[in-house]
Amino acid sequence: MTVHDPKAPEDFAGSHVTVAGLGVSGVPAARALAGLGARVTVVNGSDGERERAQAAELEKLGITVRLGDGETLPEGTEVVVTSPGWKPTSPLFLAAEKAGVPVWGDVELAWRLRGPDAAPWLAVTGTNGKTTTVRMLASILAAAGLRTAAVGNIGVPLVDVVLGEGRTDETAYDVLAVELSSYQLHWAPSVRAHSAAVLNLAPDHLDWHGSMAAYAADKGRIYEGNTVACVYNAADPATEELVREADVVEGCRAIGFTLGTPGPSQLGVVDGILVDRAFVENRQKQAQELAEIADIAPASGKAAPHNIANALAAAALARAFGVPATAVRDGLRAFHPDAHRIQHIADVAGVSYIDDSKATNTHAAEASLAAYGHIVWIAGGLAKGATFDDLVRTAAGRLRGVVLIGADRALIREALARHAPDVPVVDLDRTDTGAMSEAVREAARLAEPGDTVLLAPACASMDMFVNYNKRGEAFADAVGELAAAGH
């Protein structure tokens, strides 16, 4: 049996695979493996109403589901396929390691299931900006007439995409724009992208990875085996260092992107124009115009600096795949940002209300705060081990006031006391979802005409909301209530 290093889907027939977790990636993986003839056992630590409903559906497919015990390795397991969020230190994986059983993520499984004519991957990771960059990239590729899709951590399971592609000429992809998280990369040692980008590196998910070094190392896996280009952020030396450390195919190039004037083998900005000095005939003397900053779809009336950087990274990956300059321009013009990413909600009484609920860490919040002049900042939630001194120190001069919500708001309050003691702070001592309405009312009270009320929490949402989307929706609803009240 070749289940430990399968070359084709049929290699799974009769093998015993344990899937860790009932979730966005776990359920599709279990279904796919059962469809390939594997004997599948799904283990899940929680045993709630939702999980029982999912289990009932999977059991109809002949899948065994074990709820309430996600720690014990089922007897006879030959490979474990894990959902991204399970920590490497989980007892299940320690037992697998002791038994000599490999652990793969859903991305690793998808990669191993690819056929010989599968579409190449253009892969993106980074602490922030992944989803926007991948969607920009897919839009550029589509503008070039290529059959593509934005997949992976963006919410589209790669296993489903891989098993669905190539069945007919009409459904086959030419290339895939793939978002990969640090969790997914940790469990994906075999993935080899055509080209890949690390957008930035800042402390995040350290409770999962254990250290910044381990987090960066997992991000750096995206460069392993790249064949054409490793795209890095010239303003973030840690990303370039990851390129230096990567084992790539001979001839693979390091391509930088910068918000300033690009050097050879870089993409950058000159007089409001995105230009390419990497994929041109004479990199020393030539620069190819790609698009104008005005072509980058703004969510709030202007293109924020980090969105320009995202566009440059997407353009670099597209150019590495041979896309013409006109497609970069057309793709950026056609792109529209997702909700809750610097999304302009409304202007009320001369104050602009911006939803950047997706800013779930300090690096993302810093980029968001840098896009505006005078800000009333709504922040707080689950800190995930983060500290806030550097963020507050950087933003202090822009802050008109701050409204704090969420379980770990005291950490931000203390940083404000140290670095912005004169900024008015409203500390809402409640963590129910109704707190957002009060937060918006308090922010409106602190704001002056011309200011921006910015929801950029710098924290995760799960203390108060199901996810950052629900937090953003609550903000938008609260702004609507404010407008309706005539403020």
FIKEMI-165761 format. One record per residue (C-alpha): residue number from 1; residue in three letters; x, z, y negated. Coordinates in steps of 0.001 Angstrom, whole numbers, m for minus. Layout:
residues N
(rec NUM; ala; (X; Z; Y)),
...
END
This chain:
residues 487
(rec 1; met; (0; 0; 0)),
(rec 2; thr; (1298; m881; m3493)),
(rec 3; val; (m880; 1379; m5615)),
(rec 4; his; (2146; 3032; m7232)),
(rec 5; asp; (3194; m286; m8753)),
(rec 6; pro; (223; m2636; m8499)),
(rec 7; lys; (669; m6275; m9307)),
(rec 8; ala; (m2988; m7278; m9133)),
(rec 9; pro; (m6437; m5660; m9171)),
(rec 10; glu; (m6840; m6033; m5415)),
(rec 11; asp; (m3950; m3592; m4893)),
(rec 12; phe; (m6364; m753; m5672)),
(rec 13; ala; (m8700; m1456; m2750)),
(rec 14; gly; (m8935; 1654; m592)),
(rec 15; ser; (m6549; 3726; m2723)),
(rec 16; his; (m7516; 7202; m3944)),
(rec 17; val; (m7396; 7474; m7738)),
(rec 18; thr; (m8230; 10581; m9743)),
(rec 19; val; (m9509; 9995; m13287)),
(rec 20; ala; (m8984; 12912; m15674)),
(rec 21; gly; (m11797; 13256; m18187)),
(rec 22; leu; (m15279; 11969; m18867)),
(rec 23; gly; (m14825; 10261; m22201)),
(rec 24; val; (m14525; 7010; m24124)),
(rec 25; ser; (m11711; 5818; m21866)),
(rec 26; gly; (m12308; 7878; m18704)),
(rec 27; val; (m15737; 6535; m17845)),
(rec 28; pro; (m14746; 2828; m18203)),
(rec 29; ala; (m11587; 3461; m16164)),
(rec 30; ala; (m13573; 5099; m13367)),
(rec 31; arg; (m16078; 2250; m13297)),
(rec 32; ala; (m13364; m384; m13308)),
(rec 33; leu; (m11417; 1262; m10508)),
(rec 34; ala; (m14528; 1674; m8381)),
(rec 35; gly; (m15273; m1995; m8966)),
(rec 36; leu; (m11814; m2823; m7619)),
(rec 37; gly; (m12531; m953; m4405)),
(rec 38; ala; (m10687; 2285; m5146)),
(rec 39; arg; (m11952; 5677; m3995)),
(rec 40; val; (m12407; 7391; m7336)),
(rec 41; thr; (m12703; 11082; m8141)),
(rec 42; val; (m13360; 12095; m11742)),
(rec 43; val; (m12436; 15638; m12786)),
(rec 44; asn; (m13641; 17240; m15985)),
(rec 45; gly; (m13180; 20764; m17300)),
(rec 46; ser; (m16548; 21123; m19012)),
(rec 47; asp; (m19888; 21146; m17224)),
(rec 48; gly; (m22577; 20588; m19840)),
(rec 49; glu; (m25765; 18580; m20011)),
(rec 50; arg; (m23988; 15487; m21321)),
(rec 51; glu; (m21351; 15626; m18596)),
(rec 52; arg; (m23975; 16017; m15872)),
(rec 53; ala; (m25805; 12938; m17125)),
(rec 54; gln; (m22554; 10945; m17089)),
(rec 55; ala; (m21752; 12238; m13614)),
(rec 56; ala; (m25145; 11162; m12304)),
(rec 57; glu; (m24552; 7604; m13526)),
(rec 58; leu; (m21080; 7428; m11999)),
(rec 59; glu; (m22214; 8876; m8681)),
(rec 60; lys; (m24634; 5953; m8351)),
(rec 61; leu; (m21502; 3781; m8137)),
(rec 62; gly; (m20053; 5874; m5307)),
(rec 63; ile; (m17721; 7804; m7610)),
(rec 64; thr; (m17127; 11489; m6874)),
(rec 65; val; (m17372; 13678; m9985)),
(rec 66; arg; (m16072; 17232; m10106)),
(rec 67; leu; (m17281; 19177; m13150)),
(rec 68; gly; (m16002; 22551; m14321)),
(rec 69; asp; (m12543; 22146; m12765)),
(rec 70; gly; (m10079; 19893; m14492)),
(rec 71; glu; (m7005; 21712; m13211)),
(rec 72; thr; (m6891; 21189; m9446)),
(rec 73; leu; (m5471; 17937; m8072)),
(rec 74; pro; (m7905; 16443; m5522)),
(rec 75; glu; (m6382; 16190; m2066)),
(rec 76; gly; (m5053; 12738; m1179)),
(rec 77; thr; (m4698; 11543; m4789)),
(rec 78; glu; (m2258; 8633; m5030)),
(rec 79; val; (m2359; 8135; m8807)),
(rec 80; val; (m3932; 9982; m11738)),
(rec 81; val; (m5428; 8030; m14658)),
(rec 82; thr; (m5887; 10266; m17680)),
(rec 83; ser; (m7872; 10138; m20874)),
(rec 84; pro; (m5535; 10253; m23898)),
(rec 85; gly; (m6409; 13728; m25122)),
(rec 86; trp; (m5286; 15686; m22042)),
(rec 87; lys; (m2053; 17530; m22812)),
(rec 88; pro; (1055; 16806; m20723)),
(rec 89; thr; (1206; 20502; m19863)),
(rec 90; ser; (m2235; 20463; m18199)),
(rec 91; pro; (m2159; 22096; m14734)),
(rec 92; leu; (m3537; 18897; m13201)),
(rec 93; phe; (m473; 16935; m14321)),
(rec 94; leu; (1955; 19657; m13335)),
(rec 95; ala; (411; 19577; m9851)),
(rec 96; ala; (686; 15780; m9810)),
(rec 97; glu; (4346; 15942; m10795)),
(rec 98; lys; (5034; 18470; m8040)),
(rec 99; ala; (3298; 16210; m5510)),
(rec 100; gly; (5141; 13100; m6694)),
(rec 101; val; (1911; 11483; m7930)),
(rec 102; pro; (2271; 9223; m10995)),
(rec 103; val; (149; 9838; m14091)),
(rec 104; trp; (m1000; 6843; m16131)),
(rec 105; gly; (m3075; 6580; m19252)),
(rec 106; asp; (m5917; 4124; m19660)),
(rec 107; val; (m3570; 1801; m21565)),
(rec 108; glu; (m1026; 1854; m18734)),
(rec 109; leu; (m3808; 1050; m16260)),
(rec 110; ala; (m4986; m1845; m18419)),
(rec 111; trp; (m1450; m3211; m18732)),
(rec 112; arg; (m926; m3130; m14965)),
(rec 113; leu; (m4247; m4900; m14375)),
(rec 114; arg; (m3355; m7858; m16592)),
(rec 115; gly; (m3212; m11212; m14906)),
(rec 116; pro; (m281; m13646; m15108)),
(rec 117; asp; (m1913; m15599; m17948)),
(rec 118; ala; (m3096; m12567; m19918)),
(rec 119; ala; (m3075; m12604; m23688)),
(rec 120; pro; (25; m11099; m25324)),
(rec 121; trp; (m347; m7866; m27276)),
(rec 122; leu; (493; m7324; m30939)),
(rec 123; ala; (590; m3533; m31048)),
(rec 124; val; (269; m1048; m33906)),
(rec 125; thr; (863; 2686; m34116)),
(rec 126; gly; (1700; 5208; m36838)),
(rec 127; thr; (409; 8489; m38164)),
(rec 128; asn; (m2015; 6750; m40517)),
(rec 129; gly; (m3412; 3287; m41165)),
(rec 130; lys; (m3543; 2085; m37554)),
(rec 131; thr; (m7190; 1054; m37439)),
(rec 132; thr; (m7149; m670; m40821)),
(rec 133; thr; (m3971; m2565; m39940)),
(rec 134; val; (m5279; m3665; m36546)),
(rec 135; arg; (m8528; m4888; m38084)),
(rec 136; met; (m6592; m6734; m40788)),
(rec 137; leu; (m4399; m8280; m38108)),
(rec 138; ala; (m7387; m9417; m36043)),
(rec 139; ser; (m8940; m10956; m39163)),
(rec 140; ile; (m5720; m12864; m39925)),
(rec 141; leu; (m5402; m14092; m36337)),
(rec 142; ala; (m9025; m15238; m36349)),
(rec 143; ala; (m8449; m17053; m39638)),
(rec 144; ala; (m5694; m18971; m37855)),
(rec 145; gly; (m8239; m20144; m35280)),
(rec 146; leu; (m7025; m17847; m32527)),
(rec 147; arg; (m9360; m16120; m30066)),
(rec 148; thr; (m8639; m12445; m30573)),
(rec 149; ala; (m10090; m8943; m30726)),
(rec 150; ala; (m9155; m5557; m32198)),
(rec 151; val; (m8918; m3242; m29182)),
(rec 152; gly; (m7458; m11; m27824)),
(rec 153; asn; (m7616; 3280; m29708)),
(rec 154; ile; (m9940; 1560; m32152)),
(rec 155; gly; (m12791; 2323; m29723)),
(rec 156; val; (m12751; m752; m27460)),
(rec 157; pro; (m11416; 274; m24001)),
(rec 158; leu; (m8512; m1937; m22984)),
(rec 159; val; (m9471; m1755; m19314)),
(rec 160; asp; (m12778; m3451; m20053)),
(rec 161; val; (m11037; m6093; m22178)),
(rec 162; val; (m8366; m6868; m19584)),
(rec 163; leu; (m10799; m7124; m16670)),
(rec 164; gly; (m13130; m9272; m18746)),
(rec 165; glu; (m10604; m11680; m20193)),
(rec 166; gly; (m9598; m14903; m18570)),
(rec 167; arg; (m12708; m15274; m16428)),
(rec 168; thr; (m13646; m18507; m18208)),
(rec 169; asp; (m11975; m20648; m20833)),
(rec 170; glu; (m14591; m19467; m23332)),
(rec 171; thr; (m13825; m15763; m22894)),
(rec 172; ala; (m10042; m15907; m22615)),
(rec 173; tyr; (m8139; m14450; m25561)),
(rec 174; asp; (m5111; m16072; m27155)),
(rec 175; val; (m3750; m12747; m28415)),
(rec 176; leu; (m4936; m9145; m28764)),
(rec 177; ala; (m4515; m6816; m31768)),
(rec 178; val; (m3957; m3445; m30084)),
(rec 179; glu; (m4123; m12; m31703)),
(rec 180; leu; (m2188; 2614; m29749)),
(rec 181; ser; (m2149; 6353; m30413)),
(rec 182; ser; (758; 8649; m29644)),
(rec 183; tyr; (m1331; 10114; m26799)),
(rec 184; gln; (m1822; 6678; m25257)),
(rec 185; leu; (1830; 5723; m25667)),
(rec 186; his; (2951; 8925; m23958)),
(rec 187; trp; (1189; 7813; m20781)),
(rec 188; ala; (2090; 4091; m21022)),
(rec 189; pro; (5709; 3602; m19920)),
(rec 190; ser; (5278; 1; m18740)),
(rec 191; val; (3649; m1577; m21812)),
(rec 192; arg; (5706; m4398; m23309)),
(rec 193; ala; (4280; m5930; m26470)),
(rec 194; his; (5043; m9352; m27933)),
(rec 195; ser; (5659; m7564; m31253)),
(rec 196; ala; (4830; m4081; m32501)),
(rec 197; ala; (4727; m1999; m35669)),
(rec 198; val; (5152; 1687; m36452)),
(rec 199; leu; (3510; 2100; m39852)),
(rec 200; asn; (4744; 5584; m40746)),
(rec 201; leu; (5677; 8928; m39244)),
(rec 202; ala; (4507; 12336; m40456)),
(rec 203; pro; (3772; 15606; m38647)),
(rec 204; asp; (529; 15304; m36682)),
(rec 205; his; (m752; 16405; m33274)),
(rec 206; leu; (2251; 18684; m32910)),
(rec 207; asp; (84; 21088; m30916)),
(rec 208; trp; (m219; 18301; m28302)),
(rec 209; his; (3312; 16890; m28343)),
(rec 210; gly; (5109; 20197; m28823)),
(rec 211; ser; (7528; 19020; m31513)),
(rec 212; met; (8041; 16370; m34173)),
(rec 213; ala; (10845; 14862; m32102)),
(rec 214; ala; (8556; 14456; m29089)),
(rec 215; tyr; (5810; 12983; m31279)),
(rec 216; ala; (8211; 10438; m32790)),
(rec 217; ala; (9627; 9551; m29375)),
(rec 218; asp; (6149; 8760; m28067)),
(rec 219; lys; (5431; 6589; m31115)),
(rec 220; gly; (8730; 4795; m30538)),
(rec 221; arg; (7677; 3743; m27037)),
(rec 222; ile; (5689; 949; m28683)),
(rec 223; tyr; (8941; m939; m29387)),
(rec 224; glu; (10210; m846; m25799)),
(rec 225; gly; (10568; m4333; m24397)),
(rec 226; asn; (9326; m6142; m27513)),
(rec 227; thr; (10162; m9827; m27307)),
(rec 228; val; (9864; m11171; m30876)),
(rec 229; ala; (9648; m8504; m33611)),
(rec 230; cys; (9809; m4758; m34188)),
(rec 231; val; (8096; m4138; m37522)),
(rec 232; tyr; (9072; m997; m39436)),
(rec 233; asn; (8328; 635; m42794)),
(rec 234; ala; (11340; 304; m45109)),
(rec 235; ala; (10103; 3334; m47072)),
(rec 236; asp; (10089; 5483; m43919)),
(rec 237; pro; (13607; 5583; m42402)),
(rec 238; ala; (12312; 7330; m39282)),
(rec 239; thr; (10449; 4154; m38274)),
(rec 240; glu; (13594; 2046; m38643)),
(rec 241; glu; (15511; 4578; m36556)),
(rec 242; leu; (12972; 4121; m33764)),
(rec 243; val; (13727; 379; m33830)),
(rec 244; arg; (17456; 1081; m33508)),
(rec 245; glu; (16838; 3296; m30497)),
(rec 246; ala; (14511; 848; m28717)),
(rec 247; asp; (15528; m1249; m25731)),
(rec 248; val; (14168; m4678; m26631)),
(rec 249; val; (14489; m8213; m25279)),
(rec 250; glu; (17594; m10043; m26464)),
(rec 251; gly; (16799; m11855; m29716)),
(rec 252; cys; (13994; m9536; m30788)),
(rec 253; arg; (14245; m8952; m34547)),
(rec 254; ala; (13809; m5916; m36792)),
(rec 255; ile; (11363; m6807; m39576)),
(rec 256; gly; (10776; m4427; m42480)),
(rec 257; phe; (7910; m4206; m44947)),
(rec 258; thr; (8132; m2733; m48429)),
(rec 259; leu; (5955; m2312; m51514)),
(rec 260; gly; (8924; m3499; m53552)),
(rec 261; thr; (10899; m6735; m53635)),
(rec 262; pro; (11777; m7660; m50037)),
(rec 263; gly; (15277; m8287; m48810)),
(rec 264; pro; (16103; m10767; m46034)),
(rec 265; ser; (14072; m10123; m42861)),
(rec 266; gln; (11459; m8215; m44848)),
(rec 267; leu; (7976; m8713; m46251)),
(rec 268; gly; (7203; m7238; m49656)),
(rec 269; val; (5592; m7623; m53055)),
(rec 270; val; (6762; m9623; m56070)),
(rec 271; asp; (4642; m9741; m59244)),
(rec 272; gly; (1444; m8935; m57366)),
(rec 273; ile; (2167; m11455; m54596)),
(rec 274; leu; (2738; m10581; m50917)),
(rec 275; val; (5807; m12559; m49850)),
(rec 276; asp; (7652; m13200; m46596)),
(rec 277; arg; (11459; m13333; m46401)),
(rec 278; ala; (11519; m12855; m42633)),
(rec 279; phe; (9781; m15821; m41051)),
(rec 280; val; (11202; m18573; m43248)),
(rec 281; glu; (13958; m21100; m42621)),
(rec 282; asn; (16462; m19601; m45078)),
(rec 283; arg; (15929; m15839; m45364)),
(rec 284; gln; (18713; m15497; m47944)),
(rec 285; lys; (17232; m17919; m50474)),
(rec 286; gln; (13598; m18536; m49508)),
(rec 287; ala; (10397; m16513; m49832)),
(rec 288; gln; (6996; m17660; m48612)),
(rec 289; glu; (3960; m16589; m50649)),
(rec 290; leu; (1295; m15138; m48343)),
(rec 291; ala; (m1478; m13660; m50481)),
(rec 292; glu; (m2190; m11795; m53682)),
(rec 293; ile; (m2773; m8069; m53879)),
(rec 294; ala; (m6232; m9006; m55147)),
(rec 295; asp; (m6911; m10588; m51744)),
(rec 296; ile; (m6715; m7174; m50052)),
(rec 297; ala; (m10286; m5990; m49696)),
(rec 298; pro; (m10577; m2812; m51800)),
(rec 299; ala; (m12876; m5; m50830)),
(rec 300; ser; (m12904; 1569; m54263)),
(rec 301; gly; (m12322; m1086; m56880)),
(rec 302; lys; (m8585; m1524; m56285)),
(rec 303; ala; (m6144; m1856; m53430)),
(rec 304; ala; (m4517; 1511; m52758)),
(rec 305; pro; (m739; 1382; m52125)),
(rec 306; his; (m1077; 2362; m48480)),
(rec 307; asn; (m3582; m455; m47912)),
(rec 308; ile; (m1074; m2922; m49364)),
(rec 309; ala; (1460; m1549; m46875)),
(rec 310; asn; (m1078; m1967; m44065)),
(rec 311; ala; (m1646; m5579; m45112)),
(rec 312; leu; (2093; m6272; m45099)),
(rec 313; ala; (2466; m4816; m41606)),
(rec 314; ala; (m464; m6879; m40334)),
(rec 315; ala; (986; m9981; m41960)),
(rec 316; ala; (4397; m9333; m40362)),
(rec 317; leu; (2895; m9122; m36873)),
(rec 318; ala; (794; m12236; m37459)),
(rec 319; arg; (3789; m14172; m38773)),
(rec 320; ala; (5800; m13049; m35738)),
(rec 321; phe; (3119; m14740; m33658)),
(rec 322; gly; (3510; m17955; m35649)),
(rec 323; val; (472; m17690; m37907)),
(rec 324; pro; (647; m19855; m41067)),
(rec 325; ala; (728; m18285; m44515)),
(rec 326; thr; (m2729; m19598; m45416)),
(rec 327; ala; (m4248; m17648; m42524)),
(rec 328; val; (m2765; m14422; m43887)),
(rec 329; arg; (m4497; m15004; m47195)),
(rec 330; asp; (m7789; m16081; m45620)),
(rec 331; gly; (m7762; m13230; m43114)),
(rec 332; leu; (m7152; m10589; m45769)),
(rec 333; arg; (m9927; m12022; m47916)),
(rec 334; ala; (m12329; m11909; m44964)),
(rec 335; phe; (m11433; m8337; m44000)),
(rec 336; his; (m13721; m5470; m44951)),
(rec 337; pro; (m12543; m1860; m44445)),
(rec 338; asp; (m14420; 453; m42112)),
(rec 339; ala; (m16561; 3244; m43460)),
(rec 340; his; (m14959; 6574; m44411)),
(rec 341; arg; (m11657; 4993; m45403)),
(rec 342; ile; (m11428; 5265; m49199)),
(rec 343; gln; (m15041; 4136; m49355)),
(rec 344; his; (m16682; 4119; m52769)),
(rec 345; ile; (m20050; 5858; m52385)),
(rec 346; ala; (m21456; 5911; m55921)),
(rec 347; asp; (m20828; 6614; m59588)),
(rec 348; val; (m22875; 9540; m60854)),
(rec 349; ala; (m22743; 10673; m64499)),
(rec 350; gly; (m19504; 8764; m65042)),
(rec 351; val; (m17792; 10296; m61985)),
(rec 352; ser; (m16728; 8181; m58998)),
(rec 353; tyr; (m17360; 9604; m55500)),
(rec 354; ile; (m14959; 8446; m52780)),
(rec 355; asp; (m15257; 9111; m49031)),
(rec 356; asp; (m11938; 9223; m47212)),
(rec 357; ser; (m13098; 11468; m44386)),
(rec 358; lys; (m10676; 9575; m42120)),
(rec 359; ala; (m7833; 11372; m43933)),
(rec 360; thr; (m7554; 13959; m41158)),
(rec 361; asn; (m3920; 14959; m41818)),
(rec 362; thr; (m1710; 15680; m44801)),
(rec 363; his; (46; 12300; m44751)),
(rec 364; ala; (m3250; 10421; m45014)),
(rec 365; ala; (m4562; 12765; m47700)),
(rec 366; glu; (m1377; 12328; m49746)),
(rec 367; ala; (m1803; 8543; m49714)),
(rec 368; ser; (m5451; 8904; m50718)),
(rec 369; leu; (m4741; 11335; m53565)),
(rec 370; ala; (m2011; 9030; m54882)),
(rec 371; ala; (m4575; 6281; m55489)),
(rec 372; tyr; (m6414; 8105; m58299)),
(rec 373; gly; (m5645; 9705; m61652)),
(rec 374; his; (m7833; 12782; m62209)),
(rec 375; ile; (m9336; 14190; m59033)),
(rec 376; val; (m11707; 16881; m57867)),
(rec 377; trp; (m10533; 17237; m54293)),
(rec 378; ile; (m12782; 18296; m51392)),
(rec 379; ala; (m10533; 19472; m48572)),
(rec 380; gly; (m10363; 21616; m45465)),
(rec 381; gly; (m11326; 21768; m41798)),
(rec 382; leu; (m9104; 22228; m38731)),
(rec 383; ala; (m5446; 22140; m39753)),
(rec 384; lys; (m4046; 21260; m36291)),
(rec 385; gly; (m908; 23257; m37035)),
(rec 386; ala; (m255; 21516; m40375)),
(rec 387; thr; (1142; 23083; m43542)),
(rec 388; phe; (48; 22022; m47024)),
(rec 389; asp; (2787; 22974; m49492)),
(rec 390; asp; (4316; 19513; m49810)),
(rec 391; leu; (902; 17866; m50162)),
(rec 392; val; (m273; 20245; m52892)),
(rec 393; arg; (3065; 20088; m54718)),
(rec 394; thr; (2861; 16284; m54823)),
(rec 395; ala; (m802; 16136; m55899)),
(rec 396; ala; (m897; 19095; m58297)),
(rec 397; gly; (m656; 17019; m61475)),
(rec 398; arg; (m3684; 14930; m60508)),
(rec 399; leu; (m6038; 17764; m59640)),
(rec 400; arg; (m8925; 18639; m61969)),
(rec 401; gly; (m10264; 21063; m59389)),
(rec 402; val; (m10519; 21708; m55665)),
(rec 403; val; (m13444; 22588; m53401)),
(rec 404; leu; (m12428; 24035; m50047)),
(rec 405; ile; (m14491; 23906; m46858)),
(rec 406; gly; (m13848; 24507; m43178)),
(rec 407; ala; (m12215; 26970; m40843)),
(rec 408; asp; (m8607; 26662; m42074)),
(rec 409; arg; (m9290; 26333; m45811)),
(rec 410; ala; (m7261; 29497; m46520)),
(rec 411; leu; (m4056; 27587; m45694)),
(rec 412; ile; (m4800; 25085; m48468)),
(rec 413; arg; (m5930; 27832; m50856)),
(rec 414; glu; (m2630; 29640; m50387)),
(rec 415; ala; (m650; 26430; m51003)),
(rec 416; leu; (m2678; 25846; m54182)),
(rec 417; ala; (m1927; 29377; m55370)),
(rec 418; arg; (1786; 28699; m54929)),
(rec 419; his; (2024; 25202; m56385)),
(rec 420; ala; (m1077; 24602; m58552)),
(rec 421; pro; (m2102; 28085; m59774)),
(rec 422; asp; (m3928; 26765; m62844)),
(rec 423; val; (m6208; 24394; m60918)),
(rec 424; pro; (m9759; 25790; m60489)),
(rec 425; val; (m10604; 26371; m56814)),
(rec 426; val; (m14030; 26868; m55237)),
(rec 427; asp; (m13749; 28421; m51761)),
(rec 428; leu; (m16939; 27910; m49766)),
(rec 429; asp; (m17158; 30644; m47170)),
(rec 430; arg; (m19377; 28756; m44763)),
(rec 431; thr; (m18726; 26294; m41942)),
(rec 432; asp; (m22227; 24996; m41275)),
(rec 433; thr; (m22869; 21313; m41908)),
(rec 434; gly; (m24965; 22143; m44989)),
(rec 435; ala; (m21787; 23256; m46719)),
(rec 436; met; (m21072; 19642; m47676)),
(rec 437; ser; (m24062; 19494; m50029)),
(rec 438; glu; (m22854; 22622; m51798)),
(rec 439; ala; (m19311; 21231; m51903)),
(rec 440; val; (m20465; 18066; m53646)),
(rec 441; arg; (m22530; 20052; m56168)),
(rec 442; glu; (m19533; 22258; m56950)),
(rec 443; ala; (m17272; 19223; m57256)),
(rec 444; ala; (m19728; 17619; m59682)),
(rec 445; arg; (m19637; 20798; m61775)),
(rec 446; leu; (m15840; 20674; m61990)),
(rec 447; ala; (m15605; 16919; m62665)),
(rec 448; glu; (m15518; 15211; m66045)),
(rec 449; pro; (m16516; 11608; m66840)),
(rec 450; gly; (m13793; 9268; m65605)),
(rec 451; asp; (m12771; 11605; m62788)),
(rec 452; thr; (m12907; 10921; m59056)),
(rec 453; val; (m14464; 13330; m56567)),
(rec 454; leu; (m12443; 12624; m53438)),
(rec 455; leu; (m13254; 13754; m49914)),
(rec 456; ala; (m9801; 13600; m48308)),
(rec 457; pro; (m9873; 16716; m46115)),
(rec 458; ala; (m6294; 16616; m44726)),
(rec 459; cys; (m7833; 18292; m41673)),
(rec 460; ala; (m9824; 17457; m38576)),
(rec 461; ser; (m13602; 17810; m38701)),
(rec 462; met; (m14612; 19437; m35437)),
(rec 463; asp; (m15105; 22925; m36861)),
(rec 464; met; (m18161; 21673; m38745)),
(rec 465; phe; (m18950; 18136; m37586)),
(rec 466; val; (m18928; 16078; m34396)),
(rec 467; asn; (m16283; 13788; m35900)),
(rec 468; tyr; (m14939; 12490; m39198)),
(rec 469; asn; (m17694; 9861; m39320)),
(rec 470; lys; (m20385; 12544; m39426)),
(rec 471; arg; (m18429; 14416; m42085)),
(rec 472; gly; (m18276; 11271; m44204)),
(rec 473; glu; (m21973; 10615; m43699)),
(rec 474; ala; (m22754; 14161; m44825)),
(rec 475; phe; (m20687; 13554; m47959)),
(rec 476; ala; (m22506; 10296; m48692)),
(rec 477; asp; (m25879; 11993; m48175)),
(rec 478; ala; (m24882; 14806; m50518)),
(rec 479; val; (m23816; 12314; m53189)),
(rec 480; gly; (m27168; 10576; m52765)),
(rec 481; glu; (m28955; 13891; m53291)),
(rec 482; leu; (m26882; 14464; m56423)),
(rec 483; ala; (m27778; 11052; m57819)),
(rec 484; ala; (m31461; 11530; m57013)),
(rec 485; ala; (m31441; 14853; m58845)),
(rec 486; gly; (m30350; 13036; m61983)),
(rec 487; his; (m26883; 14552; m62368)),
END
